[in-house]
């Protein structure tokens, strides 16, 4: 963590300088658009590639803040990539997502879920179908009763 | 701020500075007295308050603590 780079930034400043104003609060707020999300992702990756190697930690307190910021960056990137991948709006009550460029629900996303995997250090997004969710019927209860003594 | 000092009672024995397990108390070399450098990392173990020989240290439990 503590490496010698030409221009060091204290790790506790990076959150307030870069992350908080630019990434989550501005480009992935309640109402999202594709362009905003793309620009936010670009900014976030820029921060990770350009500024993250320059962060220094002078003591364990700063190291803890740096680790927190790294985790926040990962979570923000996952959040924005998933919002960009799902091209529909989902109403409040299921999983809330309001995209201004796709203002309605879409049948191709019916019972579909976004799954994100880390494959060789790259983030891959998949669309997977969920199982049908229904309340148990009388037959289900009776099947359980038969198994039990 | 969870930990507060009464500097009139403090006899500068450095017990709080030596014993704090989270290392939140730092020593001000210019003023020659302890101060709380990382107040948000206090785990409320009360070691500083218990071990202070002159009772100059006071730890308050914040209202937002659950």
Backbone of each chain as ProteinMPNN parsed JSONL, in Angstrom:
{"seq_chain_A": "XXXXXXXXXXXXXXXXXXXXXXXXXXXXXXXXXXXXXXXXXXXXXXXXXXXXXXXXXXXXXXXXXXXXXXXXXXXXXXXXXXXXXXXXXXXXXXXXXXXXXXXXXXXXXXXXXXXXXXXXXXXXXXXXXXXXXXXXXXXXXXXXXXXXX", "coords_chain_A": {"N_chain_A": [[0.839, -1.202, 0.0], [1.787, 1.289, 0.964], [3.553, 2.905, -1.123], [6.261, 4.33, -3.065], [5.544, 7.042, -4.84], [5.375, 9.667, -7.312], [3.619, 11.857, -6.721], [1.956, 12.007, -3.899], [-1.169, 11.171, -2.379], [-2.998, 11.705, 0.534], [-4.75, 8.983, 1.966], [-7.172, 9.361, 3.231], [-8.268, 11.536, 2.008], [-9.124, 10.888, -0.529], [-11.678, 9.927, -0.791], [-13.327, 12.155, -0.305], [-12.42, 13.916, -2.206], [-12.631, 12.716, -4.777], [-14.433, 10.445, -5.036], [-16.965, 10.74, -3.671], [-18.19, 13.198, -4.649], [-18.26, 12.658, -7.449], [-18.89, 9.976, -8.359], [-21.027, 8.121, -7.21], [-23.05, 9.86, -6.187], [-23.67, 11.697, -8.175], [-23.945, 10.42, -10.698], [-25.27, 8.019, -10.423], [-27.794, 8.202, -9.169], [-31.19, 8.365, -7.928], [-32.915, 8.61, -10.241], [-31.845, 7.358, -13.22], [-29.828, 7.563, -16.215], [-28.679, 6.143, -19.339], [-26.416, 7.411, -20.478], [-25.399, 8.944, -18.344], [-24.724, 6.917, -16.559], [-22.774, 5.559, -18.03], [-20.807, 7.529, -18.237], [-20.243, 7.923, -15.542], [-19.186, 5.418, -14.875], [-16.916, 5.454, -16.475], [-15.503, 7.541, -15.283], [-15.086, 6.42, -12.778], [-13.467, 4.223, -13.36], [-11.314, 5.588, -14.324], [-10.459, 6.875, -12.002], [-9.718, 4.614, -10.564], [-7.593, 3.588, -12.106], [-5.803, 5.751, -12.488], [-5.596, 7.319, -10.117], [-5.7, 5.67, -7.884], [-3.253, 4.101, -7.618], [-1.625, 6.104, -6.555], [-2.298, 6.561, -3.97], [-1.491, 6.866, -0.571], [-0.784, 5.326, 2.609], [-0.203, 6.293, 5.768], [-0.362, 5.284, 8.326], [-1.932, 2.613, 10.259], [-4.579, 3.527, 10.632], [-5.132, 5.155, 8.427], [-4.795, 3.226, 6.51], [-6.981, 1.612, 6.959], [-9.072, 3.341, 6.214], [-8.395, 3.556, 3.509], [-8.833, 0.945, 2.629], [-11.575, 0.822, 3.007], [-12.425, 2.708, 1.144], [-11.625, 1.468, -1.207], [-13.343, -0.742, -1.225], [-15.789, 0.597, -1.404], [-15.532, 1.681, -3.929], [-15.574, -0.64, -5.5], [-18.186, -1.569, -4.968], [-19.705, 0.56, -5.969], [-19.048, 0.446, -8.666], [-20.095, -2.054, -9.402], [-22.8, -1.595, -8.889], [-23.39, 0.465, -10.733], [-22.757, -0.735, -13.185], [-24.582, -2.848, -13.246], [-27.0, -1.447, -13.247], [-26.782, -0.217, -15.697], [-26.827, -2.391, -17.377], [-29.362, -3.505, -17.149], [-32.02, -2.893, -19.054], [-34.536, -1.508, -18.484], [-37.279, -0.089, -16.594], [-37.994, -0.689, -13.218], [-40.618, -1.053, -10.951], [-41.059, 0.495, -7.706], [-40.913, -1.593, -4.912], [-40.546, -4.127, -6.004], [-37.433, -4.624, -7.22], [-36.164, -1.606, -7.02], [-35.676, 0.415, -9.801], [-35.119, 3.161, -11.686], [-35.018, 4.202, -14.831], [-34.512, 6.799, -16.984], [-34.3, 6.721, -19.76], [-35.4, 4.294, -20.426], [-38.402, 4.008, -19.739], [-40.399, 2.173, -18.994], [-41.547, -1.144, -17.962], [-40.212, -4.156, -19.442], [-41.026, -6.903, -21.544], [-38.962, -8.77, -22.164], [-37.383, -8.756, -19.957], [-38.797, -10.011, -18.04], [-39.067, -11.763, -15.066], [-36.288, -11.974, -14.971], [-32.904, -11.861, -13.925], [-30.053, -9.997, -12.98], [-26.854, -11.246, -12.966], [-23.671, -10.974, -11.626], [-20.347, -11.733, -12.302], [-16.969, -12.441, -11.38], [-14.567, -12.897, -13.575], [-11.47, -13.915, -14.206], [-10.484, -11.474, -13.198], [-12.039, -9.687, -14.596], [-15.14, -7.978, -14.912], [-18.113, -9.59, -15.48], [-21.365, -9.62, -16.827], [-24.432, -11.289, -16.514], [-27.591, -12.476, -17.739], [-30.001, -14.049, -16.077], [-32.611, -16.472, -15.654], [-35.127, -16.441, -13.2], [-36.575, -18.734, -10.83], [-40.018, -19.75, -10.771], [-42.056, -18.106, -8.45], [-44.288, -19.08, -6.059], [-47.076, -19.498, -3.812], [-47.126, -22.322, -1.51], [-48.932, -25.295, -2.412], [-51.77, -27.446, -1.558], [-50.974, -30.051, -2.191], [-48.214, -29.928, -1.927], [-47.932, -29.595, 0.859], [-49.005, -32.016, 1.713], [-47.215, -33.861, 0.652], [-44.952, -33.297, 2.192], [-45.912, -34.114, 4.675], [-46.132, -36.878, 4.319], [-43.474, -37.717, 4.272], [-42.558, -37.14, 6.826], [-42.527, -38.757, 10.047]], "CA_chain_A": [[0.0, 0.0, 0.0], [2.618, 2.495, 1.064], [4.57, 2.855, -2.157], [6.842, 5.635, -3.375], [5.043, 7.576, -6.107], [5.846, 11.055, -7.329], [2.724, 12.789, -6.035], [1.153, 11.182, -3.004], [-2.412, 11.724, -1.839], [-3.423, 10.998, 1.744], [-5.855, 8.104, 1.592], [-8.446, 9.825, 3.753], [-8.792, 12.605, 1.165], [-9.579, 10.471, -1.857], [-13.132, 9.778, -0.759], [-13.992, 13.442, -0.396], [-12.004, 14.631, -3.415], [-13.051, 12.125, -6.053], [-15.52, 9.464, -5.101], [-18.271, 11.181, -3.203], [-18.855, 14.109, -5.572], [-18.418, 12.326, -8.869], [-19.321, 8.669, -8.85], [-22.351, 7.636, -6.846], [-24.057, 10.871, -5.908], [-24.062, 12.453, -9.36], [-24.254, 9.677, -11.915], [-26.081, 6.833, -10.165], [-28.755, 8.544, -8.137], [-32.474, 7.651, -8.033], [-33.267, 8.532, -11.65], [-30.6, 7.139, -13.949], [-29.872, 7.442, -17.668], [-27.557, 5.365, -19.841], [-25.229, 8.248, -20.655], [-24.855, 9.285, -17.027], [-24.09, 5.726, -15.977], [-21.542, 5.278, -18.772], [-19.815, 8.532, -17.863], [-19.834, 7.628, -14.165], [-18.298, 4.243, -14.904], [-15.635, 5.891, -17.054], [-14.812, 8.313, -14.235], [-14.687, 5.509, -11.697], [-12.314, 3.439, -13.818], [-10.203, 6.541, -14.387], [-9.969, 7.03, -10.624], [-9.043, 3.385, -10.156], [-6.336, 3.372, -12.817], [-4.855, 6.858, -12.389], [-5.38, 7.895, -8.794], [-5.571, 4.674, -6.822], [-1.85, 3.776, -7.318], [-0.922, 7.179, -5.867], [-2.782, 6.708, -2.591], [-0.571, 6.366, 0.444], [-1.311, 5.15, 3.962], [0.926, 6.519, 6.681], [-0.528, 4.477, 9.535], [-3.053, 1.676, 10.101], [-5.862, 4.229, 10.534], [-5.296, 5.532, 7.03], [-4.918, 1.983, 5.732], [-8.376, 1.179, 7.089], [-9.872, 4.22, 5.351], [-8.107, 3.213, 2.117], [-9.523, -0.309, 2.322], [-12.992, 1.144, 2.891], [-12.643, 3.397, -0.128], [-11.507, 0.472, -2.276], [-14.587, -1.517, -1.245], [-16.86, 1.472, -1.901], [-15.342, 1.772, -5.379], [-16.049, -1.899, -6.093], [-19.644, -1.617, -4.867], [-20.246, 1.56, -6.886], [-18.878, -0.039, -10.039], [-21.069, -3.132, -9.597], [-24.129, -0.97, -8.909], [-23.588, 1.218, -11.974], [-22.74, -1.665, -14.321], [-25.84, -3.601, -13.246], [-28.059, -0.533, -13.673], [-26.612, 0.009, -17.133], [-27.119, -3.636, -18.091], [-30.8, -3.767, -17.126], [-32.596, -1.822, -19.88], [-35.951, -1.291, -18.211], [-37.546, 0.47, -15.277], [-38.68, -1.63, -12.35], [-41.284, -0.209, -9.966], [-40.726, 0.382, -6.296], [-41.611, -2.706, -4.313], [-39.673, -5.249, -6.366], [-36.131, -3.996, -7.003], [-36.418, -0.297, -7.612], [-34.718, 0.963, -10.767], [-35.791, 4.136, -12.539], [-34.157, 4.685, -15.918], [-35.289, 7.769, -17.747], [-34.315, 6.37, -21.186], [-36.284, 3.128, -20.58], [-39.297, 4.352, -18.62], [-41.406, 1.157, -18.661], [-41.07, -2.518, -17.858], [-40.088, -4.775, -20.752], [-41.276, -8.347, -21.396], [-37.756, -9.601, -22.209], [-36.772, -8.785, -18.625], [-39.742, -10.584, -17.099], [-38.445, -12.798, -14.237], [-34.862, -12.101, -15.271], [-32.086, -11.292, -12.869], [-28.675, -9.718, -13.409], [-25.848, -11.91, -12.133], [-22.351, -10.428, -11.943], [-19.291, -12.662, -11.897], [-15.593, -12.012, -11.565], [-13.886, -13.908, -14.372], [-10.09, -13.493, -14.487], [-10.334, -10.059, -12.885], [-12.95, -8.87, -15.399], [-16.526, -8.059, -14.468], [-19.012, -10.103, -16.523], [-22.765, -9.549, -16.413], [-25.269, -12.301, -17.151], [-29.039, -12.369, -17.524], [-30.448, -15.41, -15.76], [-34.022, -16.548, -15.329], [-35.409, -16.894, -11.849], [-37.625, -19.754, -10.753], [-41.331, -19.187, -10.479], [-42.321, -18.034, -7.022], [-45.73, -19.218, -5.815], [-47.32, -20.054, -2.48], [-47.235, -23.779, -1.56], [-50.291, -25.824, -2.575], [-52.131, -28.527, -0.637], [-50.162, -31.233, -2.534], [-46.878, -29.735, -1.335], [-48.039, -29.868, 2.288], [-49.239, -33.457, 1.938], [-45.949, -34.549, 0.346], [-44.092, -33.161, 3.372], [-46.509, -34.914, 5.738], [-45.827, -38.285, 4.074], [-42.078, -38.0, 4.607], [-42.378, -37.072, 8.267], [-43.166, -39.88, 10.755]], "C_chain_A": [[0.873, 1.251, 0.0], [3.77, 2.398, 0.067], [5.085, 4.256, -2.442], [6.381, 6.05, -4.771], [5.351, 9.059, -6.101], [4.92, 12.019, -6.583], [1.743, 11.991, -5.186], [-0.105, 11.928, -2.556], [-2.704, 10.992, -0.539], [-4.7, 10.221, 1.473], [-7.185, 8.629, 2.104], [-9.041, 10.951, 2.911], [-9.464, 12.099, -0.092], [-11.096, 10.339, -1.9], [-13.822, 11.116, -0.986], [-13.618, 14.166, -1.683], [-12.682, 14.044, -4.638], [-14.351, 11.367, -5.973], [-16.873, 10.069, -4.799], [-18.908, 12.157, -4.187], [-19.143, 13.495, -6.931], [-19.15, 11.029, -9.118], [-20.762, 8.34, -8.491], [-23.376, 8.758, -6.839], [-24.546, 11.546, -7.18], [-24.608, 11.557, -10.452], [-25.038, 8.405, -11.671], [-27.058, 7.133, -9.037], [-30.081, 7.861, -8.449], [-32.887, 7.501, -9.49], [-31.993, 8.456, -12.467], [-30.861, 7.21, -15.45], [-28.621, 6.701, -18.114], [-26.28, 6.168, -19.96], [-24.574, 8.606, -19.349], [-24.118, 8.107, -16.428], [-22.779, 5.41, -16.676], [-20.439, 6.244, -18.367], [-19.31, 8.3, -16.438], [-18.884, 6.45, -14.092], [-16.929, 4.605, -15.435], [-14.813, 6.653, -16.008], [-14.264, 7.399, -13.146], [-13.463, 4.691, -12.105], [-11.083, 4.321, -13.956], [-9.577, 6.727, -13.001], [-9.161, 5.798, -10.229], [-7.695, 3.238, -10.843], [-5.318, 4.476, -12.562], [-4.528, 7.232, -10.958], [-5.137, 6.851, -7.727], [-4.121, 4.268, -6.569], [-1.106, 4.867, -6.56], [-1.33, 7.335, -4.411], [-1.756, 6.134, -1.625], [-1.294, 6.232, 1.778], [-0.148, 5.255, 4.922], [0.848, 5.644, 7.92], [-1.722, 3.549, 9.346], [-4.421, 2.349, 10.015], [-6.147, 4.608, 9.084], [-5.479, 4.297, 6.144], [-6.359, 1.461, 5.781], [-9.277, 2.029, 6.209], [-9.657, 3.857, 3.881], [-8.817, 1.932, 1.708], [-11.02, -0.069, 2.159], [-13.291, 1.78, 1.542], [-12.553, 2.417, -1.293], [-12.786, -0.367, -2.376], [-15.749, -0.687, -1.782], [-16.756, 1.603, -3.42], [-15.857, 0.522, -6.069], [-17.578, -1.943, -6.106], [-20.28, -0.635, -5.859], [-20.156, 1.078, -8.327], [-19.888, -1.143, -10.354], [-22.474, -2.552, -9.751], [-24.383, -0.294, -10.255], [-23.604, 0.287, -13.177], [-24.048, -2.445, -14.403], [-26.998, -2.718, -13.692], [-27.994, -0.266, -15.167], [-27.043, -1.214, -17.932], [-28.621, -3.872, -18.186], [-31.527, -2.63, -17.831], [-34.106, -1.769, -19.7], [-36.067, -0.572, -16.88], [-38.337, -0.549, -14.471], [-39.329, -0.822, -11.238], [-40.804, -0.473, -8.561], [-41.544, -0.743, -5.674], [-40.974, -4.011, -4.724], [-38.244, -4.75, -6.177], [-36.158, -2.677, -7.748], [-35.296, 0.108, -8.563], [-35.491, 1.896, -11.678], [-34.812, 4.646, -13.576], [-34.995, 5.576, -16.804], [-35.336, 7.413, -19.232], [-35.1, 5.087, -21.457], [-37.358, 3.229, -19.496], [-40.304, 3.274, -18.228], [-40.743, -0.2, -18.443], [-41.057, -3.149, -19.246], [-40.276, -6.283, -20.612], [-40.026, -9.213, -21.477], [-37.062, -9.69, -20.853], [-37.704, -9.393, -17.599], [-39.093, -11.779, -16.389], [-36.984, -13.042, -14.615], [-34.081, -11.357, -14.199], [-30.678, -11.068, -13.418], [-27.724, -10.385, -12.431], [-24.478, -11.417, -12.581], [-21.294, -11.38, -11.424], [-17.932, -12.047, -12.184], [-14.851, -13.123, -12.298], [-12.527, -13.371, -14.796], [-9.916, -11.993, -14.271], [-11.229, -9.146, -13.687], [-14.368, -9.056, -14.89], [-17.412, -8.483, -15.636], [-20.434, -10.089, -15.99], [-23.574, -10.557, -17.203], [-26.73, -12.033, -16.8], [-29.535, -13.782, -17.271], [-31.908, -15.387, -15.351], [-34.194, -17.052, -13.902], [-36.501, -17.956, -11.884], [-38.952, -19.073, -10.423], [-41.577, -19.205, -8.978], [-43.827, -18.081, -6.804], [-45.917, -19.738, -4.393], [-47.488, -21.558, -2.56], [-48.694, -24.236, -1.641], [-50.541, -26.93, -1.554], [-51.281, -29.775, -0.899], [-48.769, -31.137, -1.925], [-46.896, -30.08, 0.153], [-48.178, -31.362, 2.537], [-47.992, -34.275, 1.643], [-45.011, -34.465, 1.54], [-44.598, -34.038, 4.506], [-46.16, -36.403, 5.59], [-44.407, -38.638, 4.503], [-41.91, -38.068, 6.118], [-43.063, -38.244, 8.966], [-44.443, -39.417, 11.492]], "O_chain_A": [[0.723, 2.141, -0.837], [4.834, 1.869, 0.386], [4.437, 5.248, -2.108], [6.797, 5.457, -5.766], [5.562, 9.655, -5.045], [5.401, 12.91, -5.883], [0.813, 11.375, -5.707], [-0.098, 13.147, -2.38], [-2.661, 9.762, -0.513], [-5.621, 10.727, 0.832], [-8.223, 8.38, 1.491], [-10.212, 11.289, 3.085], [-10.292, 12.801, -0.672], [-11.721, 10.609, -2.925], [-14.777, 11.21, -1.756], [-14.413, 14.949, -2.203], [-13.246, 14.777, -5.45], [-15.271, 11.614, -6.752], [-17.816, 9.927, -5.577], [-20.073, 11.973, -4.54], [-20.186, 13.786, -7.517], [-19.979, 10.977, -10.027], [-21.625, 8.286, -9.367], [-24.452, 8.622, -7.421], [-25.713, 11.93, -7.264], [-25.62, 11.883, -11.073], [-25.444, 7.755, -12.634], [-27.132, 6.388, -8.059], [-30.095, 6.865, -9.172], [-33.179, 6.392, -9.938], [-31.159, 9.361, -12.423], [-31.974, 6.951, -15.906], [-27.632, 6.629, -17.384], [-25.2, 5.698, -19.603], [-23.349, 8.584, -19.233], [-23.035, 8.257, -15.863], [-21.795, 5.042, -16.036], [-19.289, 5.848, -18.177], [-18.123, 8.456, -16.153], [-17.903, 6.471, -13.349], [-15.908, 4.14, -14.929], [-13.608, 6.446, -15.866], [-13.146, 7.573, -12.662], [-12.543, 4.49, -11.312], [-9.956, 3.875, -13.737], [-8.357, 6.737, -12.843], [-8.081, 5.902, -9.649], [-6.736, 2.798, -10.21], [-4.123, 4.207, -12.434], [-3.368, 7.437, -10.603], [-4.433, 7.12, -6.754], [-3.753, 4.095, -5.407], [-0.058, 4.596, -5.974], [-0.762, 8.159, -3.695], [-1.222, 5.047, -1.842], [-2.276, 6.923, 2.044], [0.771, 4.435, 4.907], [1.876, 5.298, 8.503], [-2.453, 3.685, 8.366], [-5.334, 1.806, 9.392], [-7.253, 4.411, 8.58], [-6.219, 4.325, 5.161], [-6.884, 0.943, 4.796], [-10.156, 1.499, 5.529], [-10.605, 3.848, 3.095], [-9.339, 1.826, 0.598], [-11.663, -0.667, 1.296], [-14.275, 1.442, 0.883], [-13.315, 2.52, -2.255], [-13.254, -0.667, -3.475], [-16.592, -1.193, -2.523], [-17.772, 1.632, -4.115], [-16.506, 0.61, -7.111], [-18.191, -2.304, -7.11], [-21.273, -0.961, -6.509], [-21.081, 1.278, -9.115], [-20.469, -1.168, -11.439], [-23.237, -2.963, -10.625], [-25.451, -0.454, -10.848], [-24.389, 0.497, -14.102], [-24.567, -2.678, -15.494], [-27.879, -3.168, -14.425], [-29.023, -0.109, -15.824], [-27.564, -1.084, -19.04], [-29.103, -4.386, -19.196], [-31.645, -1.532, -17.286], [-34.86, -1.964, -20.653], [-35.097, -0.455, -16.131], [-39.246, -1.193, -14.993], [-38.665, 0.018, -10.631], [-40.224, -1.517, -8.263], [-42.752, -0.825, -5.898], [-40.859, -4.923, -3.906], [-37.865, -4.468, -5.04], [-36.174, -2.651, -8.978], [-34.125, 0.14, -8.187], [-36.418, 1.469, -12.367], [-33.899, 5.413, -13.268], [-36.044, 5.175, -17.309], [-36.304, 7.758, -19.91], [-35.437, 4.814, -22.609], [-37.235, 2.601, -18.445], [-41.003, 3.434, -17.228], [-39.554, -0.382, -18.701], [-41.805, -2.727, -20.128], [-39.754, -6.886, -19.674], [-40.017, -10.304, -20.908], [-36.251, -10.588, -20.623], [-37.438, -9.305, -16.4], [-38.621, -12.706, -17.048], [-36.507, -14.177, -14.583], [-34.542, -10.359, -13.646], [-30.18, -11.857, -14.22], [-27.771, -10.132, -11.227], [-24.161, -11.439, -13.77], [-21.325, -11.79, -10.264], [-17.77, -11.244, -13.103], [-14.543, -14.163, -11.717], [-12.439, -12.481, -15.642], [-9.273, -11.319, -15.075], [-11.193, -7.932, -13.486], [-14.754, -10.153, -14.487], [-17.453, -7.808, -16.665], [-20.688, -10.489, -14.854], [-23.421, -10.67, -18.419], [-27.064, -11.468, -15.758], [-29.489, -14.624, -18.168], [-32.388, -14.411, -14.775], [-33.5, -17.967, -13.459], [-37.254, -18.058, -12.853], [-38.99, -17.972, -9.872], [-41.33, -20.213, -8.315], [-44.559, -17.226, -7.303], [-45.008, -20.352, -3.834], [-47.954, -22.054, -3.587], [-49.577, -23.642, -1.022], [-49.652, -27.303, -0.789], [-50.906, -30.48, 0.038], [-48.211, -32.133, -1.464], [-46.003, -30.764, 0.652], [-47.557, -31.912, 3.446], [-47.736, -35.276, 2.312], [-44.346, -35.445, 1.874], [-43.802, -34.643, 5.224], [-45.924, -37.1, 6.577], [-44.162, -39.722, 5.033], [-41.21, -38.939, 6.635], [-44.112, -38.687, 8.497], [-45.11, -40.224, 12.139]]}, "seq_chain_B": "XXXXXXXXXXXXXXXXXXXXXXXXXXXXXXXXXXXXXXXXXXXXXXXXXXXXXXXXXXXXXXXXXX", "coords_chain_B": {"N_chain_B": [[-17.512, 13.496, 19.777], [-15.981, 11.115, 21.748], [-14.083, 10.629, 23.833], [-12.883, 12.75, 26.363], [-10.668, 15.204, 27.75], [-9.582, 16.453, 30.903], [-7.536, 18.905, 31.24], [-6.421, 20.253, 33.371], [-6.316, 18.487, 35.483], [-4.634, 16.55, 34.489], [-1.623, 14.681, 34.766], [0.318, 14.036, 32.983], [1.225, 11.352, 32.596], [1.115, 9.586, 30.531], [-0.39, 7.268, 30.392], [-2.893, 6.772, 29.166], [-2.225, 7.166, 26.5], [-0.406, 5.101, 26.122], [-1.915, 2.806, 26.605], [-4.213, 2.66, 25.015], [-6.074, 0.547, 22.994], [-6.96, 0.839, 20.359], [-5.428, 2.844, 19.419], [-6.198, 5.539, 19.305], [-5.608, 7.781, 20.721], [-3.342, 10.378, 20.63], [-0.079, 11.882, 21.15], [0.539, 15.161, 21.864], [3.262, 16.828, 21.004], [4.187, 19.47, 21.116], [2.462, 20.882, 22.907], [2.726, 19.153, 24.963], [0.84, 17.165, 25.874], [-1.918, 14.814, 25.934], [-4.118, 14.074, 23.139], [-7.199, 13.466, 21.334], [-6.978, 11.798, 18.426], [-8.251, 10.221, 16.466], [-11.319, 10.248, 16.711], [-13.591, 8.914, 15.752], [-12.994, 6.243, 15.677], [-13.1, 5.123, 18.148], [-13.675, 2.457, 20.376], [-15.02, 2.327, 22.733], [-13.93, 1.051, 25.08], [-13.161, 1.922, 27.543], [-10.705, 1.77, 28.842], [-8.833, 3.823, 29.094], [-10.159, 5.639, 30.744], [-10.476, 4.125, 33.09], [-7.861, 3.483, 33.821], [-6.62, 5.907, 34.237], [-4.697, 7.752, 36.484], [-5.314, 10.16, 37.758], [-7.933, 10.668, 37.211], [-8.53, 12.269, 35.026], [-9.518, 11.762, 32.611], [-12.351, 11.272, 30.599], [-14.869, 9.286, 29.294], [-17.465, 9.383, 27.043], [-20.517, 7.842, 26.181], [-21.786, 7.933, 22.985], [-24.94, 9.246, 21.776], [-25.894, 8.135, 19.443], [-25.025, 5.582, 19.482], [-25.526, 2.118, 19.26]], "CA_chain_B": [[-16.255, 13.186, 20.484], [-16.289, 10.197, 22.838], [-13.148, 10.799, 24.948], [-12.518, 14.148, 26.636], [-9.632, 15.363, 28.774], [-9.548, 17.618, 31.78], [-6.088, 19.12, 31.215], [-5.942, 20.765, 34.654], [-6.024, 17.347, 36.35], [-3.697, 15.621, 33.841], [-0.245, 14.783, 35.251], [1.175, 13.665, 31.867], [1.868, 10.051, 32.819], [1.032, 8.894, 29.238], [-1.032, 5.958, 30.515], [-3.94, 6.658, 28.141], [-1.53, 7.072, 25.218], [0.236, 3.786, 26.008], [-2.824, 1.677, 26.779], [-5.36, 2.654, 24.101], [-5.883, -0.558, 22.056], [-7.225, 1.254, 18.987], [-4.441, 3.869, 19.088], [-6.873, 6.772, 18.883], [-5.062, 8.909, 21.475], [-1.999, 10.751, 20.193], [0.602, 12.775, 22.089], [0.889, 16.46, 21.279], [4.614, 17.104, 21.519], [4.348, 20.904, 21.375], [1.751, 21.241, 24.134], [3.054, 18.113, 25.936], [-0.399, 16.652, 26.464], [-2.593, 13.905, 24.99], [-5.347, 14.53, 22.492], [-7.874, 12.4, 20.596], [-6.71, 12.056, 17.015], [-9.244, 9.534, 15.636], [-12.461, 10.038, 17.618], [-14.619, 8.029, 15.197], [-12.594, 4.842, 15.778], [-13.145, 4.695, 19.554], [-14.529, 1.287, 20.561], [-15.634, 2.479, 24.057], [-13.461, 0.011, 25.995], [-13.028, 2.61, 28.837], [-9.423, 1.499, 29.493], [-8.193, 5.091, 29.428], [-10.856, 6.227, 31.891], [-10.247, 3.31, 34.284], [-6.449, 3.472, 34.201], [-6.088, 7.252, 34.481], [-4.499, 7.854, 37.941], [-5.886, 11.39, 38.33], [-9.322, 10.775, 36.725], [-8.633, 13.412, 34.124], [-10.055, 11.262, 31.341], [-13.783, 10.949, 30.7], [-15.38, 8.746, 28.033], [-18.921, 9.488, 26.957], [-21.147, 6.997, 25.161], [-22.593, 8.817, 22.142], [-26.362, 8.907, 21.707], [-26.177, 7.347, 18.245], [-24.432, 4.259, 19.624], [-26.514, 1.077, 19.545]], "C_chain_B": [[-16.569, 12.305, 21.684], [-15.401, 10.449, 24.051], [-12.803, 12.276, 25.111], [-11.506, 14.194, 27.781], [-9.927, 16.572, 29.628], [-8.059, 17.92, 31.986], [-5.556, 19.685, 32.524], [-5.585, 19.625, 35.606], [-4.901, 16.473, 35.807], [-2.279, 15.814, 34.373], [0.751, 14.249, 34.23], [1.939, 12.359, 32.1], [1.834, 9.182, 31.565], [0.366, 7.526, 29.335], [-2.082, 5.75, 29.431], [-3.295, 6.445, 26.771], [-0.921, 5.688, 25.022], [-0.796, 2.666, 25.923], [-3.944, 1.598, 25.747], [-5.19, 1.553, 23.044], [-6.124, -0.169, 20.6], [-6.297, 2.385, 18.539], [-5.108, 5.169, 18.634], [-6.313, 7.993, 19.598], [-3.637, 9.157, 21.027], [-1.411, 11.743, 21.196], [1.017, 14.046, 21.356], [2.229, 16.894, 21.855], [4.796, 18.582, 21.863], [3.712, 21.321, 22.686], [2.098, 20.303, 25.285], [1.801, 17.62, 26.668], [-1.077, 15.716, 25.461], [-3.784, 14.582, 24.319], [-5.92, 13.371, 21.667], [-7.728, 12.688, 19.106], [-7.77, 11.414, 16.118], [-10.488, 9.239, 16.476], [-13.487, 9.051, 17.072], [-14.247, 6.56, 15.314], [-12.629, 4.323, 17.215], [-14.133, 3.545, 19.717], [-15.184, 1.271, 21.939], [-15.235, 1.341, 25.004], [-13.224, 0.578, 27.392], [-11.712, 2.318, 29.54], [-8.773, 2.806, 29.935], [-8.833, 5.711, 30.669], [-10.545, 5.456, 33.18], [-8.808, 3.463, 34.761], [-5.886, 4.852, 34.502], [-5.931, 7.476, 35.991], [-5.151, 9.093, 38.546], [-7.334, 11.63, 37.904], [-9.534, 12.007, 35.835], [-9.327, 13.049, 32.817], [-11.515, 10.902, 31.53], [-14.245, 10.451, 29.33], [-16.895, 8.8, 28.076], [-19.424, 8.539, 25.889], [-22.027, 7.893, 24.293], [-24.035, 8.318, 22.026], [-26.672, 7.992, 20.531], [-25.627, 5.933, 18.349], [-25.513, 3.24, 19.945], [-25.823, -0.262, 19.71]], "O_chain_B": [[-17.344, 12.705, 22.553], [-15.894, 10.482, 25.178], [-12.476, 12.964, 24.144], [-11.498, 13.332, 28.659], [-10.451, 17.58, 29.154], [-7.398, 17.277, 32.801], [-4.353, 19.608, 32.773], [-4.681, 19.756, 36.431], [-4.275, 15.732, 36.565], [-1.776, 16.936, 34.435], [1.914, 14.029, 34.568], [3.139, 12.271, 31.836], [2.471, 8.13, 31.542], [0.542, 6.699, 28.44], [-2.156, 4.673, 28.839], [-3.771, 5.634, 25.976], [-0.91, 5.158, 23.911], [-0.567, 1.673, 25.233], [-4.572, 0.547, 25.619], [-4.242, 1.617, 22.261], [-5.553, -0.781, 19.698], [-6.378, 2.832, 17.396], [-4.643, 5.819, 17.698], [-6.513, 9.12, 19.144], [-2.811, 8.244, 21.043], [-2.132, 12.359, 21.982], [1.745, 14.005, 20.364], [2.331, 17.275, 23.022], [5.501, 18.904, 22.82], [4.327, 22.025, 23.486], [1.807, 20.602, 26.443], [1.716, 17.654, 27.896], [-0.83, 15.82, 24.26], [-4.373, 15.523, 24.851], [-5.212, 12.417, 21.346], [-8.264, 13.667, 18.587], [-8.152, 12.003, 15.108], [-10.689, 8.103, 16.906], [-14.189, 8.41, 17.853], [-15.094, 5.699, 15.077], [-12.224, 3.188, 17.466], [-15.275, 3.628, 19.267], [-15.844, 0.291, 22.286], [-16.091, 0.738, 25.651], [-13.097, -0.191, 28.345], [-11.596, 2.591, 30.735], [-8.222, 2.884, 31.034], [-8.139, 6.24, 31.538], [-10.371, 6.06, 34.239], [-8.557, 3.563, 35.962], [-4.758, 4.95, 34.985], [-6.92, 7.401, 36.72], [-5.507, 9.086, 39.725], [-7.9, 12.682, 38.203], [-10.565, 12.677, 35.892], [-9.676, 13.92, 32.021], [-11.874, 10.284, 32.533], [-14.034, 11.123, 28.321], [-17.524, 8.326, 29.022], [-18.832, 8.436, 24.814], [-22.929, 8.55, 24.813], [-24.308, 7.125, 22.162], [-27.589, 7.174, 20.596], [-25.748, 5.157, 17.401], [-26.339, 3.481, 20.825], [-26.484, -1.271, 19.957]]}, "name": "protein", "num_of_chains": 2, "seq": "XXXXXXXXXXXXXXXXXXXXXXXXXXXXXXXXXXXXXXXXXXXXXXXXXXXXXXXXXXXXXXXXXXXXXXXXXXXXXXXXXXXXXXXXXXXXXXXXXXXXXXXXXXXXXXXXXXXXXXXXXXXXXXXXXXXXXXXXXXXXXXXXXXXXXXXXXXXXXXXXXXXXXXXXXXXXXXXXXXXXXXXXXXXXXXXXXXXXXXXXXXXXXXXXXXXXXXX"}
